[in-house]
Amino acid sequence: MNVWLTIIVAGLGTYAIRLSFFVIFGRRGVPEHFARPLRFIPPAVFSAIVFPELLMPGGLLDISLGNLRLLAGILAVLVAWRTRNIVLTILVGMLALWLMQWLMW
Amino acid sequence: MTVKAASAREEFIAGIRTELPILVGVIPFGVIYGVLALESGLTPAEGQAMSSIVFAGSAQFIATQMFAGGAPGFVIALTVIIVNLRHLLYSASLTPFVMHLRPKWRWLLAYLLTDEAYAVTVTHYAEEDRITESEQNHEGHLHSIGNWLGNRHWFFLGAGLALWTTWQLSTAVGITLGVVVPQGWSLDFAIALTFIALLLPFLKDRPSQAAALTAGVTAVLAYHMAFKFGLVLAAVIGILVGVWLESRQ
Protein backbone atom coordinates (compact mmCIF):
# COMPACT_ATOMS: atom_id res chain seq x y z
CA MET A 1 0.00 0.00 0.00
CA ASN A 2 1.65 3.28 -1.03
CA VAL A 3 1.78 6.43 1.12
CA TRP A 4 -1.23 8.16 -0.45
CA LEU A 5 -3.45 5.10 -0.20
CA THR A 6 -2.36 4.63 3.43
CA ILE A 7 -3.27 8.23 4.27
CA ILE A 8 -6.65 7.95 2.54
CA VAL A 9 -7.58 4.63 4.21
CA ALA A 10 -6.47 5.93 7.63
CA GLY A 11 -8.47 9.13 7.03
CA LEU A 12 -11.62 7.36 5.90
CA GLY A 13 -11.44 4.98 8.88
CA THR A 14 -11.01 7.89 11.29
CA TYR A 15 -13.89 9.79 9.71
CA ALA A 16 -16.17 6.74 9.87
CA ILE A 17 -15.45 6.45 13.63
CA ARG A 18 -16.25 10.12 14.23
CA LEU A 19 -19.39 9.95 12.14
CA SER A 20 -20.62 6.62 13.55
CA PHE A 21 -23.04 7.72 16.24
CA PHE A 22 -24.02 10.94 14.47
CA VAL A 23 -25.66 9.00 11.62
CA ILE A 24 -25.99 5.32 12.52
CA PHE A 25 -26.43 4.59 16.19
CA GLY A 26 -28.55 7.62 16.98
CA ARG A 27 -29.57 8.39 20.53
CA ARG A 28 -29.13 4.93 22.03
CA GLY A 29 -25.65 5.69 23.36
CA VAL A 30 -22.65 3.39 23.71
CA PRO A 31 -23.31 -0.02 25.29
CA GLU A 32 -21.36 -0.42 28.53
CA HIS A 33 -19.34 -3.49 27.50
CA PHE A 34 -18.28 -1.57 24.41
CA ALA A 35 -17.35 1.71 26.10
CA ARG A 36 -15.20 0.16 28.80
CA PRO A 37 -12.25 -1.04 26.65
CA LEU A 38 -12.16 2.29 24.81
CA ARG A 39 -10.83 4.21 27.79
CA PHE A 40 -7.72 2.00 27.92
CA ILE A 41 -6.74 2.69 24.33
CA PRO A 42 -4.80 5.94 24.95
CA PRO A 43 -2.63 4.72 27.88
CA ALA A 44 -1.93 1.38 26.16
CA VAL A 45 -1.03 2.81 22.75
CA PHE A 46 0.98 5.78 24.02
CA SER A 47 2.95 3.56 26.36
CA ALA A 48 3.61 0.99 23.60
CA ILE A 49 5.25 3.81 21.63
CA VAL A 50 7.24 5.30 24.51
CA PHE A 51 8.81 2.11 25.93
CA PRO A 52 10.75 0.98 22.82
CA GLU A 53 11.75 4.59 22.04
CA LEU A 54 13.41 4.92 25.45
CA LEU A 55 14.63 1.38 26.07
CA MET A 56 15.66 0.34 22.55
CA PRO A 57 17.42 3.19 20.74
CA GLY A 58 18.65 1.77 17.48
CA GLY A 59 16.50 -1.34 17.92
CA LEU A 60 18.52 -3.04 20.68
CA LEU A 61 17.57 -3.25 24.35
CA ASP A 62 19.84 -0.94 26.38
CA ILE A 63 19.08 -0.40 30.07
CA SER A 64 22.21 1.45 31.20
CA LEU A 65 23.50 4.91 32.07
CA GLY A 66 24.96 5.05 28.56
CA ASN A 67 21.45 5.19 27.12
CA LEU A 68 21.00 8.95 26.90
CA ARG A 69 17.45 8.72 25.53
CA LEU A 70 16.40 6.72 28.57
CA LEU A 71 17.90 9.32 30.94
CA ALA A 72 16.37 12.26 29.08
CA GLY A 73 13.07 10.36 28.90
CA ILE A 74 12.96 9.77 32.66
CA LEU A 75 13.53 13.48 33.20
CA ALA A 76 10.70 14.22 30.74
CA VAL A 77 8.38 11.85 32.65
CA LEU A 78 9.02 13.86 35.81
CA VAL A 79 8.34 17.14 34.01
CA ALA A 80 5.15 15.78 32.40
CA TRP A 81 3.98 14.40 35.73
CA ARG A 82 4.53 17.67 37.62
CA THR A 83 3.45 20.19 34.97
CA ARG A 84 1.11 18.37 32.54
CA ASN A 85 2.60 20.68 29.91
CA ILE A 86 3.37 19.15 26.49
CA VAL A 87 5.61 21.95 25.22
CA LEU A 88 7.66 22.12 28.43
CA THR A 89 8.08 18.33 28.44
CA ILE A 90 9.43 18.35 24.87
CA LEU A 91 11.74 21.32 25.55
CA VAL A 92 13.26 19.88 28.73
CA GLY A 93 13.67 16.41 27.18
CA MET A 94 15.33 17.71 24.00
CA LEU A 95 17.62 20.09 25.92
CA ALA A 96 18.65 17.27 28.27
CA LEU A 97 19.45 14.95 25.34
CA TRP A 98 21.42 17.63 23.48
CA LEU A 99 23.35 18.60 26.62
CA MET A 100 24.30 14.99 27.36
CA GLN A 101 25.26 14.32 23.72
CA TRP A 102 27.42 17.47 23.80
CA LEU A 103 29.10 16.42 27.10
CA MET A 104 29.81 12.92 25.75
CA TRP A 105 31.76 14.34 22.83
CA MET B 1 -33.46 35.03 35.58
CA THR B 2 -33.68 33.67 32.04
CA VAL B 3 -30.92 32.47 29.76
CA LYS B 4 -31.41 34.21 26.42
CA ALA B 5 -30.80 32.01 23.38
CA ALA B 6 -27.56 33.16 21.71
CA SER B 7 -27.46 33.97 18.01
CA ALA B 8 -25.56 31.73 15.58
CA ARG B 9 -22.87 34.39 15.28
CA GLU B 10 -22.47 34.72 19.05
CA GLU B 11 -22.21 30.94 19.48
CA PHE B 12 -19.67 30.67 16.63
CA ILE B 13 -17.43 33.38 18.11
CA ALA B 14 -17.76 31.91 21.60
CA GLY B 15 -16.60 28.57 20.20
CA ILE B 16 -13.50 30.14 18.66
CA ARG B 17 -12.73 32.13 21.80
CA THR B 18 -13.02 29.10 24.10
CA GLU B 19 -10.72 27.11 21.80
CA LEU B 20 -7.94 29.77 21.88
CA PRO B 21 -6.07 28.68 25.05
CA ILE B 22 -5.87 25.11 23.70
CA LEU B 23 -4.40 26.39 20.42
CA VAL B 24 -1.33 27.63 22.32
CA GLY B 25 -0.42 23.99 22.89
CA VAL B 26 -1.58 22.87 19.43
CA ILE B 27 0.68 25.22 17.42
CA PRO B 28 4.04 23.77 18.55
CA PHE B 29 2.52 20.29 18.28
CA GLY B 30 1.60 20.97 14.63
CA VAL B 31 4.98 22.51 13.85
CA ILE B 32 6.80 19.52 15.34
CA TYR B 33 4.55 17.17 13.36
CA GLY B 34 5.45 19.01 10.13
CA VAL B 35 9.18 18.78 10.85
CA LEU B 36 8.93 15.08 11.74
CA ALA B 37 6.78 14.23 8.73
CA LEU B 38 9.67 15.28 6.50
CA GLU B 39 12.23 13.51 8.72
CA SER B 40 10.23 10.30 8.36
CA GLY B 41 10.59 10.49 4.61
CA LEU B 42 7.17 11.86 3.63
CA THR B 43 7.05 14.55 0.94
CA PRO B 44 5.70 18.00 1.92
CA ALA B 45 2.45 17.25 0.04
CA GLU B 46 1.99 13.91 1.83
CA GLY B 47 2.72 15.46 5.25
CA GLN B 48 0.22 18.25 4.67
CA ALA B 49 -2.38 15.85 3.22
CA MET B 50 -2.21 13.71 6.34
CA SER B 51 -3.08 16.78 8.44
CA SER B 52 -6.17 17.50 6.35
CA ILE B 53 -7.31 13.95 5.53
CA VAL B 54 -6.61 12.17 8.84
CA PHE B 55 -6.70 15.34 11.03
CA ALA B 56 -5.78 13.63 14.31
CA GLY B 57 -2.65 14.84 16.09
CA SER B 58 -1.41 11.84 18.07
CA ALA B 59 -2.35 9.32 15.35
CA GLN B 60 -0.38 11.38 12.83
CA PHE B 61 2.69 11.26 15.07
CA ILE B 62 2.40 7.49 15.32
CA ALA B 63 2.01 7.25 11.54
CA THR B 64 5.16 9.31 10.90
CA GLN B 65 7.06 7.15 13.36
CA MET B 66 5.86 4.01 11.54
CA PHE B 67 6.58 5.45 8.08
CA ALA B 68 10.12 6.19 9.30
CA GLY B 69 10.45 2.61 10.57
CA GLY B 70 9.40 1.22 7.21
CA ALA B 71 6.12 -0.35 8.36
CA PRO B 72 3.77 -1.46 5.56
CA GLY B 73 0.81 0.77 4.74
CA PHE B 74 -1.95 -1.52 5.97
CA VAL B 75 -0.35 -1.81 9.43
CA ILE B 76 0.01 1.99 9.61
CA ALA B 77 -3.63 2.53 8.58
CA LEU B 78 -4.82 -0.13 11.04
CA THR B 79 -2.81 1.44 13.87
CA VAL B 80 -4.18 4.92 13.11
CA ILE B 81 -7.72 3.53 13.17
CA ILE B 82 -7.13 1.73 16.51
CA VAL B 83 -5.65 4.88 18.02
CA ASN B 84 -8.65 6.90 16.87
CA LEU B 85 -11.24 4.40 18.16
CA ARG B 86 -11.61 6.59 21.24
CA HIS B 87 -13.47 9.05 19.02
CA LEU B 88 -16.40 6.59 19.13
CA LEU B 89 -16.95 7.81 22.67
CA TYR B 90 -16.88 11.44 21.60
CA SER B 91 -19.29 10.74 18.76
CA ALA B 92 -21.70 9.01 21.13
CA SER B 93 -21.48 11.73 23.74
CA LEU B 94 -22.20 14.61 21.33
CA THR B 95 -24.92 12.81 19.36
CA PRO B 96 -27.80 14.28 21.43
CA PHE B 97 -26.66 17.75 20.37
CA VAL B 98 -26.52 17.06 16.63
CA MET B 99 -29.38 14.62 16.01
CA HIS B 100 -31.82 17.42 15.11
CA LEU B 101 -29.46 18.84 12.47
CA ARG B 102 -29.60 18.23 8.73
CA PRO B 103 -27.24 15.46 7.49
CA LYS B 104 -24.90 18.01 5.89
CA TRP B 105 -24.26 19.59 9.30
CA ARG B 106 -23.67 16.24 10.94
CA TRP B 107 -21.22 15.16 8.23
CA LEU B 108 -19.29 18.42 8.64
CA LEU B 109 -19.21 18.38 12.45
CA ALA B 110 -18.04 14.74 12.48
CA TYR B 111 -15.03 15.76 10.38
CA LEU B 112 -14.15 18.38 13.02
CA LEU B 113 -14.57 15.99 15.98
CA THR B 114 -11.04 15.92 17.43
CA ASP B 115 -9.83 15.56 21.04
CA GLU B 116 -9.42 19.30 21.42
CA ALA B 117 -12.73 20.35 19.82
CA TYR B 118 -14.60 17.67 21.77
CA ALA B 119 -13.08 18.67 25.12
CA VAL B 120 -14.09 22.31 24.72
CA THR B 121 -17.54 21.63 23.26
CA VAL B 122 -18.67 19.01 25.76
CA THR B 123 -17.49 21.17 28.68
CA HIS B 124 -19.37 24.17 27.31
CA TYR B 125 -22.60 22.17 26.79
CA ALA B 126 -22.37 20.65 30.28
CA GLU B 127 -21.97 24.10 31.87
CA GLU B 128 -24.89 25.55 29.92
CA ASP B 129 -27.10 22.65 30.91
CA ARG B 130 -26.29 23.13 34.57
CA ILE B 131 -27.40 26.76 34.32
CA THR B 132 -30.57 25.81 32.43
CA GLU B 133 -31.40 23.08 34.93
CA SER B 134 -31.03 25.28 37.99
CA GLU B 135 -33.16 27.89 36.25
CA GLN B 136 -35.84 25.31 35.56
CA ASN B 137 -35.87 24.24 39.18
CA HIS B 138 -36.19 27.87 40.14
CA GLU B 139 -39.02 28.85 37.86
CA GLY B 140 -40.57 25.42 37.50
CA HIS B 141 -41.00 25.47 33.74
CA LEU B 142 -39.47 23.36 31.02
CA HIS B 143 -37.82 24.69 27.93
CA SER B 144 -38.91 23.12 24.68
CA ILE B 145 -36.24 20.93 23.06
CA GLY B 146 -35.99 23.37 20.14
CA ASN B 147 -35.11 26.31 22.35
CA TRP B 148 -32.75 24.21 24.36
CA LEU B 149 -30.72 23.16 21.31
CA GLY B 150 -31.00 26.57 19.59
CA ASN B 151 -27.82 27.60 17.79
CA ARG B 152 -25.50 25.53 19.91
CA HIS B 153 -24.07 23.60 16.98
CA TRP B 154 -22.44 26.88 15.90
CA PHE B 155 -20.28 26.74 19.02
CA PHE B 156 -19.03 23.28 17.97
CA LEU B 157 -18.37 24.60 14.44
CA GLY B 158 -16.42 27.61 15.77
CA ALA B 159 -14.24 25.50 18.06
CA GLY B 160 -13.70 22.86 15.37
CA LEU B 161 -12.81 25.31 12.59
CA ALA B 162 -10.44 27.26 14.86
CA LEU B 163 -8.58 24.04 15.58
CA TRP B 164 -8.66 22.89 11.95
CA THR B 165 -7.21 26.14 10.62
CA THR B 166 -4.51 26.23 13.29
CA TRP B 167 -3.54 22.60 12.64
CA GLN B 168 -3.21 23.10 8.87
CA LEU B 169 -1.17 26.31 9.23
CA SER B 170 1.15 24.98 11.94
CA THR B 171 1.74 21.83 9.88
CA ALA B 172 2.69 24.02 6.91
CA VAL B 173 5.12 26.01 9.10
CA GLY B 174 6.68 22.77 10.37
CA ILE B 175 7.08 21.41 6.83
CA THR B 176 8.76 24.66 5.77
CA LEU B 177 11.11 24.49 8.77
CA GLY B 178 11.72 20.80 8.19
CA VAL B 179 13.39 21.58 4.89
CA VAL B 180 15.99 23.77 6.62
CA VAL B 181 16.45 21.88 9.92
CA PRO B 182 19.66 19.84 9.58
CA GLN B 183 19.70 16.09 10.23
CA GLY B 184 21.47 14.78 13.32
CA TRP B 185 19.57 16.93 15.80
CA SER B 186 17.84 13.79 17.16
CA LEU B 187 14.53 15.53 16.46
CA ASP B 188 12.78 12.16 16.18
CA PHE B 189 13.14 11.99 19.96
CA ALA B 190 10.51 14.75 20.16
CA ILE B 191 7.90 12.12 19.20
CA ALA B 192 8.77 9.99 22.24
CA LEU B 193 8.66 13.10 24.43
CA THR B 194 5.30 14.12 23.00
CA PHE B 195 3.83 10.74 23.87
CA ILE B 196 5.29 10.88 27.38
CA ALA B 197 3.39 14.13 27.89
CA LEU B 198 0.22 12.64 26.39
CA LEU B 199 0.52 9.41 28.40
CA LEU B 200 0.90 10.77 31.93
CA PRO B 201 -2.61 12.27 32.37
CA PHE B 202 -4.13 8.86 31.54
CA LEU B 203 -2.36 7.05 34.40
CA LYS B 204 -4.95 8.07 36.98
CA ASP B 205 -6.05 4.65 38.24
CA ARG B 206 -4.66 1.15 38.73
CA PRO B 207 -6.23 -0.50 35.63
CA SER B 208 -4.91 2.28 33.36
CA GLN B 209 -1.43 2.06 34.88
CA ALA B 210 -1.44 -1.72 34.43
CA ALA B 211 -2.67 -1.36 30.83
CA ALA B 212 0.18 1.09 30.10
CA LEU B 213 2.84 -1.06 31.76
CA THR B 214 1.84 -4.32 30.04
CA ALA B 215 1.51 -2.59 26.68
CA GLY B 216 4.95 -1.00 27.11
CA VAL B 217 6.69 -4.24 28.09
CA THR B 218 4.93 -6.17 25.30
CA ALA B 219 5.98 -3.54 22.78
CA VAL B 220 9.62 -4.04 23.79
CA LEU B 221 9.36 -7.85 23.66
CA ALA B 222 7.49 -7.83 20.34
CA TYR B 223 9.62 -5.08 18.79
CA HIS B 224 11.04 -7.26 16.05
CA MET B 225 7.72 -8.77 14.95
CA ALA B 226 7.07 -8.76 11.23
CA PHE B 227 5.28 -5.73 9.72
CA LYS B 228 5.89 -3.72 12.92
CA PHE B 229 2.79 -5.44 14.23
CA GLY B 230 4.16 -5.42 17.79
CA LEU B 231 2.56 -2.04 18.48
CA VAL B 232 -0.93 -3.31 17.66
CA LEU B 233 -0.37 -6.51 19.68
CA ALA B 234 0.97 -4.53 22.65
CA ALA B 235 -2.02 -2.17 22.60
CA VAL B 236 -4.53 -5.03 22.47
CA ILE B 237 -2.85 -6.89 25.37
CA GLY B 238 -2.66 -3.68 27.43
CA ILE B 239 -6.36 -2.97 26.84
CA LEU B 240 -7.32 -6.53 27.83
CA VAL B 241 -5.31 -6.29 31.07
CA GLY B 242 -6.99 -2.96 31.89
CA VAL B 243 -10.48 -4.37 31.30
CA TRP B 244 -9.70 -7.51 33.30
CA LEU B 245 -8.36 -5.57 36.31
CA GLU B 246 -11.30 -3.20 36.25
CA SER B 247 -13.81 -6.05 36.19
CA ARG B 248 -12.18 -7.55 39.31
CA GLN B 249 -12.59 -4.36 41.33
HADDOCK unambig.tbl for C-alpha pairs under 7 A between the chains (distance, minus, plus):
assign (segid A and resid 1 and name CA) (segid B and resid 72 and name CA) 6.88 0.50 0.50
assign (segid A and resid 1 and name CA) (segid B and resid 73 and name CA) 4.87 0.50 0.50
assign (segid A and resid 1 and name CA) (segid B and resid 74 and name CA) 6.46 0.50 0.50
assign (segid A and resid 2 and name CA) (segid B and resid 73 and name CA) 6.35 0.50 0.50
assign (segid A and resid 3 and name CA) (segid B and resid 73 and name CA) 6.79 0.50 0.50
assign (segid A and resid 4 and name CA) (segid B and resid 46 and name CA) 6.97 0.50 0.50
assign (segid A and resid 6 and name CA) (segid B and resid 73 and name CA) 5.16 0.50 0.50
assign (segid A and resid 6 and name CA) (segid B and resid 74 and name CA) 6.67 0.50 0.50
assign (segid A and resid 6 and name CA) (segid B and resid 77 and name CA) 5.71 0.50 0.50
assign (segid A and resid 7 and name CA) (segid B and resid 50 and name CA) 5.95 0.50 0.50
assign (segid A and resid 7 and name CA) (segid B and resid 54 and name CA) 6.89 0.50 0.50
assign (segid A and resid 8 and name CA) (segid B and resid 53 and name CA) 6.74 0.50 0.50
assign (segid A and resid 9 and name CA) (segid B and resid 77 and name CA) 6.26 0.50 0.50
assign (segid A and resid 10 and name CA) (segid B and resid 54 and name CA) 6.36 0.50 0.50
assign (segid A and resid 10 and name CA) (segid B and resid 77 and name CA) 4.54 0.50 0.50
assign (segid A and resid 10 and name CA) (segid B and resid 80 and name CA) 6.02 0.50 0.50
assign (segid A and resid 10 and name CA) (segid B and resid 81 and name CA) 6.16 0.50 0.50
assign (segid A and resid 11 and name CA) (segid B and resid 53 and name CA) 5.18 0.50 0.50
assign (segid A and resid 11 and name CA) (segid B and resid 54 and name CA) 4.00 0.50 0.50
assign (segid A and resid 13 and name CA) (segid B and resid 81 and name CA) 5.86 0.50 0.50
assign (segid A and resid 14 and name CA) (segid B and resid 54 and name CA) 6.61 0.50 0.50
assign (segid A and resid 14 and name CA) (segid B and resid 81 and name CA) 5.77 0.50 0.50
assign (segid A and resid 14 and name CA) (segid B and resid 84 and name CA) 6.13 0.50 0.50
assign (segid A and resid 15 and name CA) (segid B and resid 111 and name CA) 6.12 0.50 0.50
assign (segid A and resid 17 and name CA) (segid B and resid 85 and name CA) 6.52 0.50 0.50
assign (segid A and resid 17 and name CA) (segid B and resid 87 and name CA) 6.30 0.50 0.50
assign (segid A and resid 17 and name CA) (segid B and resid 88 and name CA) 5.59 0.50 0.50
assign (segid A and resid 18 and name CA) (segid B and resid 87 and name CA) 5.64 0.50 0.50
assign (segid A and resid 18 and name CA) (segid B and resid 88 and name CA) 6.04 0.50 0.50
assign (segid A and resid 18 and name CA) (segid B and resid 91 and name CA) 5.49 0.50 0.50
assign (segid A and resid 18 and name CA) (segid B and resid 110 and name CA) 5.26 0.50 0.50
assign (segid A and resid 18 and name CA) (segid B and resid 111 and name CA) 6.94 0.50 0.50
assign (segid A and resid 18 and name CA) (segid B and resid 113 and name CA) 6.36 0.50 0.50
assign (segid A and resid 19 and name CA) (segid B and resid 91 and name CA) 6.66 0.50 0.50
assign (segid A and resid 19 and name CA) (segid B and resid 107 and name CA) 6.76 0.50 0.50
assign (segid A and resid 19 and name CA) (segid B and resid 110 and name CA) 4.99 0.50 0.50
assign (segid A and resid 20 and name CA) (segid B and resid 88 and name CA) 6.99 0.50 0.50
assign (segid A and resid 20 and name CA) (segid B and resid 91 and name CA) 6.77 0.50 0.50
assign (segid A and resid 21 and name CA) (segid B and resid 91 and name CA) 5.44 0.50 0.50
assign (segid A and resid 21 and name CA) (segid B and resid 92 and name CA) 5.23 0.50 0.50
assign (segid A and resid 21 and name CA) (segid B and resid 95 and name CA) 6.26 0.50 0.50
assign (segid A and resid 22 and name CA) (segid B and resid 91 and name CA) 6.40 0.50 0.50
assign (segid A and resid 22 and name CA) (segid B and resid 95 and name CA) 5.32 0.50 0.50
assign (segid A and resid 22 and name CA) (segid B and resid 98 and name CA) 6.96 0.50 0.50
assign (segid A and resid 22 and name CA) (segid B and resid 99 and name CA) 6.68 0.50 0.50
assign (segid A and resid 22 and name CA) (segid B and resid 106 and name CA) 6.37 0.50 0.50
assign (segid A and resid 26 and name CA) (segid B and resid 95 and name CA) 6.77 0.50 0.50
assign (segid A and resid 27 and name CA) (segid B and resid 95 and name CA) 6.52 0.50 0.50
assign (segid A and resid 27 and name CA) (segid B and resid 96 and name CA) 6.21 0.50 0.50
assign (segid A and resid 29 and name CA) (segid B and resid 92 and name CA) 5.62 0.50 0.50
assign (segid A and resid 30 and name CA) (segid B and resid 92 and name CA) 6.25 0.50 0.50
assign (segid A and resid 36 and name CA) (segid B and resid 243 and name CA) 6.99 0.50 0.50
assign (segid A and resid 37 and name CA) (segid B and resid 239 and name CA) 6.21 0.50 0.50
assign (segid A and resid 37 and name CA) (segid B and resid 243 and name CA) 5.98 0.50 0.50
assign (segid A and resid 38 and name CA) (segid B and resid 86 and name CA) 5.61 0.50 0.50
assign (segid A and resid 40 and name CA) (segid B and resid 208 and name CA) 6.13 0.50 0.50
assign (segid A and resid 40 and name CA) (segid B and resid 211 and name CA) 6.74 0.50 0.50
assign (segid A and resid 40 and name CA) (segid B and resid 239 and name CA) 5.27 0.50 0.50
assign (segid A and resid 40 and name CA) (segid B and resid 242 and name CA) 6.39 0.50 0.50
assign (segid A and resid 41 and name CA) (segid B and resid 83 and name CA) 6.76 0.50 0.50
assign (segid A and resid 41 and name CA) (segid B and resid 86 and name CA) 6.96 0.50 0.50
assign (segid A and resid 41 and name CA) (segid B and resid 235 and name CA) 6.99 0.50 0.50
assign (segid A and resid 41 and name CA) (segid B and resid 239 and name CA) 6.21 0.50 0.50
assign (segid A and resid 43 and name CA) (segid B and resid 199 and name CA) 5.67 0.50 0.50
assign (segid A and resid 43 and name CA) (segid B and resid 202 and name CA) 5.73 0.50 0.50
assign (segid A and resid 43 and name CA) (segid B and resid 203 and name CA) 6.93 0.50 0.50
assign (segid A and resid 43 and name CA) (segid B and resid 208 and name CA) 6.41 0.50 0.50
assign (segid A and resid 43 and name CA) (segid B and resid 211 and name CA) 6.76 0.50 0.50
assign (segid A and resid 43 and name CA) (segid B and resid 212 and name CA) 5.10 0.50 0.50
assign (segid A and resid 44 and name CA) (segid B and resid 211 and name CA) 5.47 0.50 0.50
assign (segid A and resid 44 and name CA) (segid B and resid 212 and name CA) 4.48 0.50 0.50
assign (segid A and resid 44 and name CA) (segid B and resid 215 and name CA) 5.27 0.50 0.50
assign (segid A and resid 44 and name CA) (segid B and resid 235 and name CA) 5.02 0.50 0.50
assign (segid A and resid 44 and name CA) (segid B and resid 238 and name CA) 5.27 0.50 0.50
assign (segid A and resid 44 and name CA) (segid B and resid 239 and name CA) 6.24 0.50 0.50
assign (segid A and resid 45 and name CA) (segid B and resid 83 and name CA) 6.92 0.50 0.50
assign (segid A and resid 45 and name CA) (segid B and resid 235 and name CA) 5.08 0.50 0.50
assign (segid A and resid 46 and name CA) (segid B and resid 195 and name CA) 5.73 0.50 0.50
assign (segid A and resid 46 and name CA) (segid B and resid 199 and name CA) 5.71 0.50 0.50
assign (segid A and resid 47 and name CA) (segid B and resid 199 and name CA) 6.66 0.50 0.50
assign (segid A and resid 47 and name CA) (segid B and resid 212 and name CA) 5.26 0.50 0.50
assign (segid A and resid 47 and name CA) (segid B and resid 215 and name CA) 6.32 0.50 0.50
assign (segid A and resid 47 and name CA) (segid B and resid 216 and name CA) 5.03 0.50 0.50
assign (segid A and resid 48 and name CA) (segid B and resid 215 and name CA) 5.17 0.50 0.50
assign (segid A and resid 48 and name CA) (segid B and resid 216 and name CA) 4.25 0.50 0.50
assign (segid A and resid 48 and name CA) (segid B and resid 219 and name CA) 5.17 0.50 0.50
assign (segid A and resid 48 and name CA) (segid B and resid 231 and name CA) 6.04 0.50 0.50
assign (segid A and resid 48 and name CA) (segid B and resid 234 and name CA) 6.19 0.50 0.50
assign (segid A and resid 48 and name CA) (segid B and resid 235 and name CA) 6.54 0.50 0.50
assign (segid A and resid 50 and name CA) (segid B and resid 192 and name CA) 5.43 0.50 0.50
assign (segid A and resid 50 and name CA) (segid B and resid 195 and name CA) 6.45 0.50 0.50
assign (segid A and resid 50 and name CA) (segid B and resid 196 and name CA) 6.57 0.50 0.50
assign (segid A and resid 51 and name CA) (segid B and resid 216 and name CA) 5.10 0.50 0.50
assign (segid A and resid 51 and name CA) (segid B and resid 220 and name CA) 6.56 0.50 0.50
assign (segid A and resid 52 and name CA) (segid B and resid 219 and name CA) 6.57 0.50 0.50
assign (segid A and resid 52 and name CA) (segid B and resid 220 and name CA) 5.24 0.50 0.50
assign (segid A and resid 53 and name CA) (segid B and resid 192 and name CA) 6.17 0.50 0.50
assign (segid A and resid 73 and name CA) (segid B and resid 193 and name CA) 6.85 0.50 0.50
assign (segid A and resid 76 and name CA) (segid B and resid 193 and name CA) 6.73 0.50 0.50
assign (segid A and resid 77 and name CA) (segid B and resid 196 and name CA) 6.18 0.50 0.50
assign (segid A and resid 80 and name CA) (segid B and resid 197 and name CA) 5.12 0.50 0.50
assign (segid A and resid 80 and name CA) (segid B and resid 200 and name CA) 6.59 0.50 0.50
assign (segid A and resid 81 and name CA) (segid B and resid 200 and name CA) 6.09 0.50 0.50
assign (segid A and resid 84 and name CA) (segid B and resid 197 and name CA) 6.69 0.50 0.50
assign (segid A and resid 85 and name CA) (segid B and resid 197 and name CA) 6.90 0.50 0.50
assign (segid A and resid 86 and name CA) (segid B and resid 194 and name CA) 6.41 0.50 0.50
assign (segid A and resid 86 and name CA) (segid B and resid 197 and name CA) 5.21 0.50 0.50
assign (segid A and resid 87 and name CA) (segid B and resid 25 and name CA) 6.78 0.50 0.50
assign (segid A and resid 89 and name CA) (segid B and resid 193 and name CA) 6.62 0.50 0.50
assign (segid A and resid 89 and name CA) (segid B and resid 197 and name CA) 6.32 0.50 0.50
assign (segid A and resid 90 and name CA) (segid B and resid 190 and name CA) 6.03 0.50 0.50
assign (segid A and resid 90 and name CA) (segid B and resid 193 and name CA) 5.32 0.50 0.50
assign (segid A and resid 90 and name CA) (segid B and resid 194 and name CA) 6.20 0.50 0.50
assign (segid A and resid 93 and name CA) (segid B and resid 193 and name CA) 6.60 0.50 0.50
assign (segid A and resid 94 and name CA) (segid B and resid 190 and name CA) 6.83 0.50 0.50
